[in-house]
Amino acid sequence: MIRLYFVNNHPLILEGLHSFFDDENDILIAGHTRSGYGCLKFLMHNSVDIIIIDTCLPDIDSAALCANIRMEYPTVMVLVLSFLKEERYIDRLLQSGAGGYVLNTADKDELLFAVHSVYAGGVYLSPVIKQAMSSERVGLQKNFPPLTRREKEVLSLISEGNTNAEIAEKLFISADTVNSHRKKLLAKLEVKNTAMLIKYAVDNKLLV
């Protein structure tokens, strides 16, 4: 059972999120709040798996909230739901530990896929977000170490939201080997987490 919690300052969006997930058998809505500090207070006494947060909160910067959650509650994943497409906002949230970024124009199927991807340990970025990041970075690619064929295959599957186990099954290798490739990719491309790895790959057209 995936325990979801919503942090959003817009009543209509909160109502829509409840409506989206209410009838899902494998999802339990743990509650919601309209403020960042309300979220932190809730986490002190309650357990959740994924928090879906907005980028515009009335009392705390969303990147700071994300960083606080990842530091104090490392098993809790954060999925950002926002109308913002600007790379600087996406950068800050991914660097702060967000496990995914979805536009609030997403339909139910995409949002469900994003939740399940993040819950399984993957990273999800809306296709529109990937395209926006790629467009903004045209002509700004930097040099990067050459990747092996297997590393490129793993990177491509990571970008699609696959977990280590799913990648292992598709490539007929062990999950430990996939994890080793993932760590090498992080080191080679000098990024801190999987979300930033995907962003780097999009920025530098490594997935083309």
Residue, then its C-alpha position, 0 to 999 in steps of 0.5 A: m500500500i502506497r501512503l500518499y500525502f499532499v502539500n498544496n496551497h490550492p483547494l481545487i488542486l487538493e480536491g482533484l488529487h483526492s479525486f484522482f487517488d481515492d479509488e486506487n486499491d493500492i494507494l492510501i491517502a494519509g492526508h493533506t496540508r496547505s503549508g510546508y510547516g504543516c507537512l513537517k509537523f505531520l511527519m513528526h507523528n505519521s508515516v508516509d511513502i510519497i509526498i506530492i508537493d507544489t512549488c508555491l507554498p505560503d510559508i516555506d521555499s519548496a526546495a528547502l522543504c524537499a531538502n528537509i524531508r530528504m534529510e530528516y525522513p530519507t525513506v520518504m520520496v517527494l514528487v513535485l506537481s507544478f505548472l512551472k517549466e523553467e529549468r532553474y526551478i526544476d534544477r533546485l528541486l532535483q538537487s534538493g532530492a525530489g524524486g520526480y517532477v510532473l506538470n499539473t496538466a498531467d492526466k490521471d494515468e501519467l500521475l499514477f505512473a509517476v507515483h508508482s515509478v517514484y515508489a519503486g525507486g525510480v525517477y519520473l520527469s514529465p515528457v514536456i519537462k524533458q523537452a523543455m530542458s533539452s530545448e533550453r540547453v541547445g548549444l550548451q552541451k559540455n564535454f563528458p566522459p565517453l559512456t560504454r554501450r551498456e552504460k548508455e542502455v542502463l541510462s536510457l532505461i533509468s530515464e524511462g523510470n525503470t527500477n534496478a530490478e526492472i532494468a536487470e530483467k530487461l538486460f538479463i543482468s543482475a540488479d547488483t550489476v545495474n546498481s554498479h552501472r548506476k553508481k559509475l554513471l553518477a561518478k562519471l557525469e559528476v551528479k549527486n542523484t538519479a534525478m540529476l543524472i536524468k537531467y544531465a542526460v537530457d541536457n546533453k542529449l545522451l538519450v538521443 
